[in-house]
Amino acid sequence: MSSFSGENNVSSRFEDILSGIIPLMKLICLTAIGLLLAHPKTQLVPRATFRLLSKLVFALFLPCLIFTELGESITLDNIVRWWFIPVNVLLSTVIGSFIGFIVVLICRPPPEFTRFTIVMTAFGNTGNLLLAIVSSVCHTKNNPFGPNCHSRGISYVSFAQWVAVILVYTVVYHMMEPPLEYYEVVEDEGIEIEEISTVSAHDVSRPLLVEAEWPGIEEKETEHCKTPFIARVFNSITSYSMASLPDFDLGGGDTGAGGGESSSPRSMQCLAAPRVIRRIRVVAEQTPVKHILQPPTIASLLAIVVGSVPQLKKIVFGYDAPLSFITDSLNIMGNAMVPSVMLVLGGMLSEGPKESTLGLRTTIGISVARLLVLPLVGIGIVMSADKLGFISSDDPMFKFVLLLQYSTPSAILLGAIASLRGYAVREASALLFWQHVFALLSLSFYIVVFFKLTVGDNNVQGMP
C-alpha cells in the first residue's frame, strides 16, 4: 500500500513539473523557429521582415487581442475588484528599484551605468511575454485554471498595461538620460562623434530589440532626447553659474536698477524657487507623454470604456451582438499575436549578445536579482496581500498573473528607450539577451511553484 502511495506521489510531482515546463517548451519552439529563420548563417527571412512583423504586433495583433479579451471580461464591478493588479505593478517596480540599488552597492558597476542598473532590475516585461506565457498555459484542456482560462488571464494582464506604459514613458525615459559627466566627454570629441551618432540613428543594422516592442522609434527622436536635459536644466540652479543660464529661455528674469541682471547670491536665492518651478515645467514639456497613447494603450482604454457600459457591450460583444462580426474578425487577428511576438523574440536572440562595458559581475547581479530574488519577494507580497484581504478575487489565475509580474526578465521596451536616449544601447542588448536565455530555467521553476501556490493539488474546474 505504501509502495503504491509512493508511486502516486512521484507521478504527481512529475506531472507538476511537466505542467510548468510544457507551456514554456511551446514558446521555446516558436522562438527557435524565429531564431532559425533570422540567424545570419541561414537568413531565410531578412531582418526587414522581422521589423515589419514587430510593427504588425504593435499596431494590429496586440491591440486586437487586448480589446477582444479585456472588453468582454471587464465590468464596473471588475474594475473595483481588480484594483490590486495595477498596484502590484507599482509595488514590483518600487521593490525592484530598491533591489537594483543593492545590486549597485554590491556589484559596483561603472559610474555611468548606475541608473541603468537600477532601471533594468526594476522594470520587468509585464506585457507581451506575460501574454504569451498565459496563452501557452491555457492552451490545453487540462490546464489547472479551468474553463475560460485564456480570456481571464489575458484580461488580467491587459488591465495592467496602461500602468506599465505610463511608467516607461515618464520615469524610465528620464532615468535613462545620458549622465552629464559622460555626455561632457562625448561633446569634447567634436564633429567626429556627431557624425557617428547621425549614421547610427539611420543605420539599417540597428539591433532588432530596439524595435521589438516600439516600432518606428527613430521617428520619435526629439532635440533633447539624446542629451542630459534634466541635469543641464537644474545644474544652473545649484551652481549659480550665470554663464549657463542663457542656455534656457525661461523668461521672467529680474533686472537691476541699470537694466542689467542682478548677479548677487542673495538675489539668486530669491529667484531659486520660481526658477525651480519653471525648470520643472520645462522638463514636463520634454516628457514624451503623447507616446503613452500607443495602439495597445488605446485598445485597453477603449475596451474598459465599452466593457463598462452595458448598452455598448451588448452591441459589440456576444454571439447575438449586432457588431459581433467585427469582434470575431479582431479576435482572429489577435490570435496571431503570441506566435508573432515569439518569432520576433527569436529574431532578436539570433543577433546574439552585443559587446558590453557593463561588466560580468553587474550583468550576473542584475540577472540574479531580476530572475531569482524578485520572484521570491513577489511570492511574499502576493501571499501576504491575499491573507490580508487585499485580493478580492478567488480566481487562482488572478494570483498567478500577480506572481508572474515579478518573475519576467527586464522589459524589451527598455532597449528601445536606451536607443532613443542614446545611452547604454549595447549594454541593454547584451543584458536582455542573457536574461531571456536564463529566464527559460527560472520561469520553468517558478511556474511550477506558482501552480502549487495558486491551485495547489486541486484541479480548478468550473471557474466563471
Secondary structure by P-SEA (a helix, b strand, c coil): caaaaaaaaaaaaaaaaaaacaaaaaaaaaaaaaaaaaccccccccaaaaaaaaaaaaccaaaaaaaaaaaacccaaaaaaacaaaaaaaaaaaaaaaaaaaaaaaccccccaaaaaaaaaccccccaaaaaaaaaaacccccccccaaaaaaaaaaaaaaaaaaaaaacaaaaaacccaaaaaaaaaccaaaaaaaaaaaccccccccccccccccccccccccccaaaaaaaccccccccccccccccccccccccccccccaaaaaaaaaaaaaaaaaaaaaaccccccccaaaaaaaaaaaaaacaaaaaacccccccaaaaaaaaaaaaaaaaaaaaaaaaaaaaaccccccccaaaaaaaaaaacccaaaaaaaaaaaaaaacccccccaaaaaaaaaaacccccaaaaaaaaaaccaaaaaaaaaaaaaaaaaaaaaaaaaaaaaaacccccccccc
